[in-house]
Amino acid sequence: VAVLPRVLYLLLARPPFGGDYWALSDSLLGDGSLGFDGIRTTAFEPVYPLFLAMARVLTGDRVLLVQVIQSIVAACGALFLYRLATNLTGIRRVGAIAAALYAGYPLLVRHSPDPTDAALMTTLLIAFAAEFVTAATPRRAAWAGLWLGLAVLTRAMAAPLIPLAAAVHWSNGARRSSVV
């Protein structure tokens, strides 16, 4: 349900795709480094350019199909939001409403195929939150940490969530989970 409006928007609007992240994925595909015109850079986090490079390999470097893959990943946020809302409230109907609102929210639909890390970052943060609220064991905390780690490597601005998440687990008596 969340994929349909995103792909329809993509097919009807045909938003442009390219820019710095596309150039960084060129560099990754060309010489395996993040850079522009052979000059390496640390000005960008690596996950989104790596995501684009992998999508380009999977699609034979077809831009429209890369945008479809990105839109599908963005649509996965509805599934994670369903889990998050259901787990927070204990009411599946609330989860379904939250997922439906996410699926059709115009701004989220519009930004799904953008040449930015916004769609991927949104999905990663929702996945982290969905896993975090149910992370009662160190193993589950590790899964939450994996999602958060990918988010930080997509946008470093998420890094403050690391000590905050550990502090929340610590204050809830989950010492081992907070360390994980």
Buried (B, 14 or more C-beta within 10 A) or exposed (E): EBBEBBBEBBEEEEBEBEEBBBBBBBBBBEEEEBBBEEEEEEEBBBBBBBBBBBBBEEBEEEBEBBBBBBBBBBBBBBBBBBBBBBBBEEEEEBBBEBBBEBBBBEEBBBBBBBBBBBBBBBBBBBBBBBBBBBBEEBEBBBBBBBBBBBBBBBBEEBBEBBEEBBEBBBEEEBEEBBEB
